[in-house]
Amino acid sequence: MDIIKNKIKLNNNSLTLVNQFSKLNIDYNREQLRNNLFDNDLYLKFLNIVQNKFLKTLSSDYTINKIMSSAFESSNISKFYYKLLDNSYEKPRRSTSNTNYHDMNTLDSKFMSKNVAKLLDTKRIYVVQFKEEYCGVKLELNFYSDVKFFDSFINSKSESKSESNYKSKSKSVLDKKNIIYQKIVRILRRIVFVIDFFNKNTCYNGEILNFDLLLLDPIKKLPDRRSEQLDAEYINSGYTTFYNDADNKKTIIIYRDEEMEKLIIHELIHFFMLDFTYLDINLSKYINVSSEIEFIPNESYTEFITVLIHTAIIPIENEFKKAINAIKPIKSSSGSGVVKILNSNNIYTKGIDKKEVFYLAIELLYNEILFGYFQCAKILYQYNIGNIMEFIKTNYVGNINKNERGIEVSESKEKVLFWQSSCILSYFFIKVALLTNLPKSIVFFLSNQTNFKINTSNLVKTDFENLISSSLKLGIYKENIQIALDEIHKIIFNPNVEKQLSKKCKINELIKRKPKSKTKKCVNSLRYINCVNKIKENYKTLDSFKKSKSNSYNFSFLKTKKYKYKNKNKNDKSNSVNEIITTTRMSLFEL
């Protein structure tokens, strides 16, 4: 992980999570997993294809500049044209001037996060639209932000004291504008790349790509209380809608800034129907959950391909990010700085170390899998599942379960308490299983694709179900999830919390008093155990991560030998593990 932290310029949220995850230093079974990646010729070949194609796509910024310039005002080619979202915030503030408003009805959907929907309706939201055609695909891209990221930037070399004071006061805002601007450039590049990479299946099919991208802050994290159901509010960040109209119009909506760049790839795979589109697999045959759950296993394939591409191109995007950070803002006639549209393609004159970006991509994928185990374990914790073997069924043959030695065992009639309205099983458990089983997963993918679009015949669908089954059975997969689950329990139910629970259950009254009989003592002990277990089952997880008056996090488990450290910087959250425990994001790395 250290090489990633040293080489990749991650964004603040991602860097915080990486630091915290690294600090945990979970004792996974790692050797076989690394071999599955570094000694996997087919994966390495695919990685090389993706990176070379990405470099070729980015060899010129002509397309990106053309898309960006479509948002300029006709009378001023250095100023973006924007609208205000026509929401409840704007209604009492409507100007009599020629202010233009963007219709909010396009974002009205049951799939939208309630927290995001509230933010959209109660704040001033700027909307910038880019329209262009590329490879026969009509692009209609709407970016929504509560920051006016597209106006001028203050020059870092300003000599004026007034400008210097203004710059100091506005630094955080200006930094955020630059971050948003560069993020948009990366997003545009990813859109162009996906169209290029899958060009046989994307170009000149009369597609209209309508994208609504909400650059808003609400992040995904666990609910306040354990056992509370995980729905789209805690898991999802976007969706694709399909309309059967004369224009063949489909819309992708991504409503969180967090993980947006990875999600661009995921939703475009859906949009261009590069995955199975539909799969009918009863996952309750392999996972000990109710068959009444809506499974949607196609999402696991989409996420699998997405992660392979996402981790492959981040190291190259990182080179652009480092290059653009080295470029000074252009000074305008007014003395302020403006961001360049041309996003530092001069890096090609210096050259990219292809060996380094190749190696970094493998390291990113390796650590994404380790993070995936942790996220799977977190979901099991949330649903009070203490052992992975309660969740994943043993070797399945027909209607018979067999253990690791092939001996028939009786299947538990009682299903674990698991619920999803989002595709949790696919997004996390099956995706991570497929990545763990990469030697077989990559063979399946490359053997059943045409121009990287999966074959959707019934035979291939059956083979994919068999791949899911064999991947879920892997010992290293189950072992590493259990290791992570045990670690989560140690962190949340640390000695300080256990002490509080004991006090709450009146351990002194129930056990320490002298009982009249041995039977009474057993009853009292049982009452105490049941009391503690009941609290743990409905535990308010965030209670373990409350801020103290000093605005820093205090955790008793961090005082143990393994986690001992001194938090010298109270504002540096990377010294705690609050975010890594509560986050429900699917991917760890983002620029």
CORJO-V14595 format. One line per field, one symbol per residue. burial: + if it has 9 or more other ideal C-beta (glycine too) atoms within 8 Angstrom, else -. Layout:
burial->???
//
This chain:
burial->---++-++-+--++++++++++-+-+-++---++-++--+-+++-+++-++-+++-++--+-++++++++++-------++++++-+-++----------++-+--+----++--++-+++-+-++++++---++++-+++++++-+-++--+++--+----++-++--+---+-++++++++++++++++++++++++-+++---++++++++++-+++-+--+++--+++-++++++++--------+++++++-+++++++++++++++-+++--+-+-++-++++---+-+-++++++++++++++++++++++++++++----+--+--+++++++-+++-+----+---+++-++++++++++++++++++++++++++--+-+++++++----+++-----------++-+-+-+++++++++++++++++++++++++-++---++-----++-+++-++++++++-++++++++++-++++++++-+++--++--+-+--++--------++--++-++--++--+++++-++-++------++-++++----+---+-----+-+++++++++++++++++
//
